[in-house]
Every structure is written in structure tokens, then in C-alpha cells.
């Protein structure tokens, strides 16, 4: 039986995520152009801050897409729009005011796309919602950027129309949006460095939370098709996760983590992979299927407890924040490559 999700709703969300990435890359390119084009140090500084946020959020978006585990290319019309806008931003047909105006519209598009994805995830499945949680940070920051850009537009627009300086009180909304952004709490993204990407523990923990959600969804349904679909996602996620750990995460702690404990982690994953393949041949409506799922869950949860206690401690004790973030980047890259290989074998 087919053990991978083939759900048009999930694929539609994957395409929207790809659309967001294409627009995010355009936002970054625009801001780099604007910084060198404006002759105002205040505006340039605000654009630099936005650029730093957007570069960080591109990394967050990559994390979401790898965590989601369903891939798609951007919609053709979105790719065409991005290409045309990038060309306009590189030419002199538009004034700097008109370019920033188009940029603010892109920010609005990005905010609404993020919100729609979040709301759609609530309807499609709890595992989807768990995977896209970091979008909340991107959505909030883009909304704050919109308010800042309105202040920038007022200044640039008044200069373009009158050749005079705008009332500086127009920057009040910028200060309000910065204050609101500073007050964000509870984000899964820890902003402790210039890059402010997730560290290795954050990325692995997200995988753990998602697979636990999928187990709960299987337990909560009597529908064999839904059981099959949820197991299909578990099969893909656990295989990609475990292989990425074995390529990146575990080798990193050799010599800094007890050999016996490290061997146990490898052994548990080997046992898990054998059971995953056994479950593939079982009828999802059978008692044998559910019993095997519960055995798999026990193995995975024991594995999770060890990783989140002793293994995470080894990472914290032996690696700086920057090093742990770099390991997370390597882990995501390895996992993405593995996902592509698995998709190619369908």
C-alpha cells in the first residue's frame, strides 16, 4: 500500500510556502538595492534592520519547509511576478518612492500568505500546524515592517512631491511598530545572535513535537485511510530525521558524549527503521497495525527522552550558540537532501 501522503491540501500549502520563499528572496534583494539608493541615513538604517530581519526569516522559512516535509515549486505566476518586479527594481523607470511603495505591497502579500497558511494548517491537520509554527515570527515581523515602510513612504513621497522634508512626527508609527516587535514573547525562534536562526536543539525538538502529534492523530481516528496517511508522514519524517542525525548530529558529539550512550541512540534508530518497514505491510484497519504503531511510539519516545536530556546537554556544554546554529543549518541541509532522494524513489 502507498505509505506517503498524497493530499492536495497539503501540496497546496507546500506551494504557498514556496511562493513565500520566492517573495522573501525578492524582499532581501530589494532592500539591498534600496540601502545603496537612498541618501538618508535614518531610512538606510531602518532598511538595514529590515534586511537583517528578512535574511534571518529566510532561514526560518527554510526550517519550516524542511520540517513540513512536503515540497513544491512556486506557482508559475508568482515566479513570473518576482522576475518582473526584480527587473523593475533594477531599472530607473520607477522612482525610489515608487519602488518602496511596491515593496510595501509585497510585505502585505507576504503577511497575508503567512496568515492564510497558518489558518489552512489549522483545518488540514495538527501535524501541519506544528510544522509551520515558526511562521508566526515571520508574520509578526513582516506586519511591523509594513508600518515602518509606511513611515518611509511618507518621507520619500513628500520629498518627491515638494522637495521639502516631511514632518518628523510621521515616524511615530515606526517607533510604535518597533516597540510592538520588541514585545513579542513565546517565539520558538531565539534571537540571540545576528543570524538568530534556530539552534540544533530547536530543530530536533520541532521534529520530535511533530512526530508526537502524528502519533496522537493516528490514535484519534478509526479511518484506515487517515491512519495510512498519518503513518506515511511518520515514515517519511522519521527516516529523514534519523538519517540526518546520523550524518550530522551524532558525529558532531563523538569524543564529547559517552560512547555507550551514542551507540544506544544509533541502535534505537536501527530498531525503529526495521519496525517502520514492517508496519508498511500491515493493514491500517487491523489490530496488528495499531499494536505495531504503539510499539513504534514507545521506541521513539524513549529515544526522544534521551536526546532531549543527555544529548542536548552535550550540545549545550560543548558548542557555542553560533556553532549550534551552524549544526542546525547542516542538519536541515542534510534532511532536505534526504527528502529529495526519498521523493525521487516514489
C-alpha atoms as one frame of an Amber mdcrd trajectory, in Angstrom:
protein
   0.000   0.000   0.000   1.094   3.599  -0.571   2.806   4.931   2.533   3.300
   8.581   1.617   0.805  11.394   1.907  -0.904  12.306  -1.351  -3.131  15.104
  -0.159  -3.944  18.016  -2.461  -4.492  20.311   0.514  -1.019  19.594   1.895
   0.520  20.072  -1.548  -1.299  23.400  -1.889   0.253  24.541   1.396   3.662
  23.400   0.151   3.231  25.563  -2.952   2.274  28.570  -0.826   5.393  28.064
   1.271   7.467  28.046  -1.920   5.679  31.223  -3.032   6.635  32.816   0.288
  10.286  31.860  -0.185  10.392  33.345  -3.681   8.932  36.617  -2.393  11.219
  36.576   0.649  14.271  36.377  -1.617  12.906  39.313  -3.634  12.382  41.369
  -0.452  16.015  40.810   0.503  17.219  41.780  -2.976  15.057  44.930  -2.930
  16.329  46.081   0.461  19.925  45.630  -0.606  19.225  47.882  -3.614  17.338
  50.489  -1.550  20.115  50.868   1.023  22.570  52.000  -1.645  19.951  54.143
  -3.420  18.660  56.326  -0.563  20.523  59.438   0.591  19.109  59.436   4.094
  20.967  57.807   6.959  17.807  57.269   9.073  15.978  55.489   6.260  19.102
  53.484   5.341  19.478  52.347   8.972  15.850  51.221   9.115  16.268  49.355
   5.833  19.396  47.645   7.188  17.417  46.461  10.214  14.676  45.118   7.927
  17.283  43.402   5.772  18.759  41.689   8.812  15.277  40.502   9.849  14.454
  39.293   6.352  17.731  37.396   5.975  17.060  35.686   9.301  13.467  34.953
   8.279  14.630  33.316   5.053  16.457  30.816   7.266  13.338  30.384   9.397
  11.280  29.759   6.268  13.767  27.116   5.114  13.354  25.462   8.523   9.568
  25.440   8.129   9.748  23.934   4.638  12.110  21.142   5.714  10.046  20.490
   8.838   6.838  20.397   6.794   8.372  17.721   4.596   6.094  18.197   1.565
   7.812  20.049  -1.271   6.619  22.031  -4.258   7.848  24.647  -6.702   6.399
  28.191  -6.540   3.294  28.880  -8.583   4.272  29.873 -12.126   2.509  33.233
 -11.895   4.352  34.041  -8.657   7.705  33.200 -10.259   6.849  35.465 -13.207
   5.778  38.293 -10.893   9.005  38.028  -8.891  11.091  38.111 -12.062   9.280
  41.197 -13.425   9.458  43.077 -10.135  13.132  42.283  -9.712  13.745  43.748
 -13.153  11.757  46.896 -12.315  13.681  47.332  -9.071  16.949  47.133 -11.035
  15.910  49.745 -13.622  15.389  53.521 -13.386  11.793  53.601 -14.673  10.452
  53.867 -11.105  11.424  56.478  -8.540  12.725  55.303  -5.166   9.321  56.201
  -3.694   7.549  54.024  -6.277   9.952  51.158  -5.668   9.453  51.265  -1.895
   5.695  51.504  -2.494   5.802  48.219  -4.446   7.988  46.759  -1.702   5.395
  47.605   0.950   2.747  45.842  -1.157   4.989  42.771  -1.279   5.243  42.884
   2.514   1.450  42.931   2.688   1.298  39.955   0.319   3.808  38.105   2.485
   1.834  38.806   5.648  -1.430  37.593   4.128   0.185  34.486   2.638   1.651
  33.599   6.033  -1.687  34.121   7.774  -3.568  32.054   5.182  -1.047  29.201
   5.504  -1.424  29.300   9.289  -5.235  29.226   9.096  -5.208  26.474   6.452
  -2.907  24.384   8.636  -5.497  24.511  11.414  -8.002  22.896   9.054  -5.718
  20.328   7.405  -4.030  18.699  10.395  -2.395  19.228  13.770   0.903  17.909
  12.418   0.842  20.593   9.694   0.155  23.283  12.276   3.062  22.024  14.389
   5.406  22.104  11.403   4.634  25.678  10.379   4.660  27.237  13.870   7.783
  29.383  13.221   5.816  31.260  10.547   4.277  33.199  13.429   7.551  35.042
  13.939   7.869  35.887  10.236   4.244  37.045  10.031   4.579  39.354  13.008
   7.847  40.903  11.860   6.514  41.484   8.343   3.479  43.235   9.819   5.786
  45.503  11.828   7.851  46.150   8.694   4.699  47.285   6.882   4.167  50.030
   9.455   7.803  51.093   9.240   7.617  51.230   5.447   4.557  53.488   5.636
   6.663  55.959   7.569   9.455  55.667   4.994   6.948  56.182   2.160   5.551
  59.335   3.737   9.018  60.851   3.985  10.041  59.839   0.458   6.683  60.852
  -1.023   6.695  64.344   0.484  10.244  64.892  -0.740   9.348  63.712  -4.244
   6.251  65.937  -4.476   7.528  69.089  -2.764  11.290  68.860  -2.436  10.753
  69.536   1.279  11.194  67.489   4.416   8.172  65.750   5.903   7.039  66.383
   9.439   9.214  64.082  11.576   6.149  63.191  13.589   5.353  60.814  10.728
   7.947  58.456  12.180   5.783  57.814  15.244   4.200  54.742  13.683   7.691
  53.394  13.032   8.576  53.686  16.705   5.271  52.043  17.660   5.900  49.107
  15.343   9.440  48.652  16.666   8.136  48.702  20.237   5.473  46.142  19.381
   8.031  43.892  17.734  10.333  44.120  20.760   7.468  42.951  22.952   6.949
  39.636  21.197   7.151  36.742  23.661   6.893  32.986  23.366   8.525  32.716
  19.945  10.198  29.416  19.096  12.942  31.461  17.427  15.600  32.578  19.883
  17.091  35.870  18.778  20.474  35.691  20.476  22.759  36.383  17.542  22.910
  38.451  14.388  21.663  35.477  12.409  19.123  34.464  15.079  18.425  31.150
  13.441  17.274  28.090  15.330  19.953  26.026  17.014  20.298  22.261  16.605
  18.242  21.509  19.701  15.370  23.708  18.444  15.267  21.954  15.059  15.425
  18.436  16.506  12.830  19.304  19.142  10.447  20.505  16.421  10.800  17.139
  14.697  10.010  15.413  17.984   6.901  17.530  18.528   5.620  16.865  15.017
   6.016  13.077  15.180   4.320  13.010  18.586   1.419  14.947  17.058   1.182
  12.421  14.226   1.059   9.531  16.701  -1.803  11.273  18.529  -3.645  11.772
  15.234  -3.393   8.058  14.408  -4.723   7.174  17.861  -7.611   9.620  17.456
  -9.022   8.211  14.191 -10.757   4.980  13.205 -10.463   5.814   9.486  -7.967
   3.392   7.854  -7.167   5.911   5.108  -6.284   8.617   7.622  -4.204   6.127
   9.625  -2.367   5.223   6.449  -1.772   8.886   5.584  -0.512   9.782   9.069
   1.767   6.763   9.128   3.017   7.735   5.683   4.136  11.081   7.076   5.685
   9.388  10.131   7.562   7.023   7.823   8.985   9.875   5.763   9.730  12.132
   8.733  11.434   9.530  10.912  13.584   8.195   8.092  14.728  11.666   7.036
  15.228  12.787  10.643  17.228   9.726  11.704  19.471   9.750   8.637  20.209
  13.461   9.081  21.074  12.851  12.722  23.422  10.035  11.756  25.095  12.206
   9.100  25.376  15.445  11.088  24.149  15.471  14.681  25.680  12.318  16.148
  29.167  12.565  14.574  29.447  16.090  15.991  29.488  14.822  19.604  31.940
  11.936  19.214  34.505  12.242  21.980  32.217  14.622  23.877  29.411  12.166
  24.657  29.705   8.697  26.223  30.312   6.069  23.545  27.784   3.707  25.108
  25.046   6.335  25.096  25.820   7.281  21.498  25.676   3.623  20.457  22.300
   3.345  22.147  20.979   6.227  20.048  22.166   4.540  16.848  20.732   1.174
  17.954  17.335   2.655  18.796  17.131   4.246  15.361  18.086   0.970  13.682
  15.285  -0.790  15.600  12.880   1.993  14.671  13.683   1.675  10.946  13.075
  -2.086  10.986   9.685  -1.592  12.631   8.766   1.202  10.195   9.302  -1.175
   7.277   7.299  -3.911   8.999   4.333  -1.581   9.556   4.272  -0.712   5.851
   2.983  -4.222   5.080   0.188  -4.169   7.682  -3.464  -3.358   7.078  -4.178
   0.019   8.737  -7.611  -1.187   9.835  -6.129  -4.138  11.756  -5.294  -4.519
  15.413  -1.778  -5.622  14.413  -1.230  -2.262  12.751  -2.208  -0.286  15.857
  -0.191  -2.570  18.164   2.873  -2.027  15.984   2.234   1.727  15.960   2.185
   1.725  19.769   5.457  -0.235  19.894   6.984   2.259  17.485   5.757   5.167
  19.587   7.328   3.660  22.721  10.699   3.276  20.959  10.552   6.798  19.538
   9.522   8.434  22.812  12.292   6.661  24.755  14.701   7.866  22.094  13.316
  11.404  22.366  13.751  11.468  26.139  17.423  10.510  25.861  18.107  13.035
  23.131  16.363  15.899  24.906  18.190  15.214  28.166  21.734  13.888  27.813
  22.343  14.543  24.101  21.032  18.130  24.227  23.164  18.710  27.330  26.245
  17.564  25.388  25.460  20.102  22.659  24.925  22.930  25.173  28.102  22.102
  27.095  30.427  21.688  24.118  29.224  24.084  21.431  28.712  27.834  21.307
  25.379  29.284  20.158  26.881  30.070  16.766  28.269  26.535  16.429  24.920
  25.006  17.368  23.171  27.211  14.802  25.672  26.073  12.181  24.971  22.440
  13.079  21.264  23.192  12.658  21.939  24.589   9.184  23.907  21.454   8.255
  21.185  19.223   9.714  18.450  20.986   7.709  20.505  20.778   4.510  21.119
  17.053   5.015  17.457  16.427   5.813  16.288  18.383   2.762  18.610  16.377
   0.506  17.351  13.117   2.003  13.741  14.216   1.479  14.513  14.921  -2.179
  16.098  11.470  -2.562  13.081   9.818  -0.964  10.682  11.712  -3.252  12.708
  10.681  -6.315  12.279   6.995  -5.364   8.479   7.125  -5.392
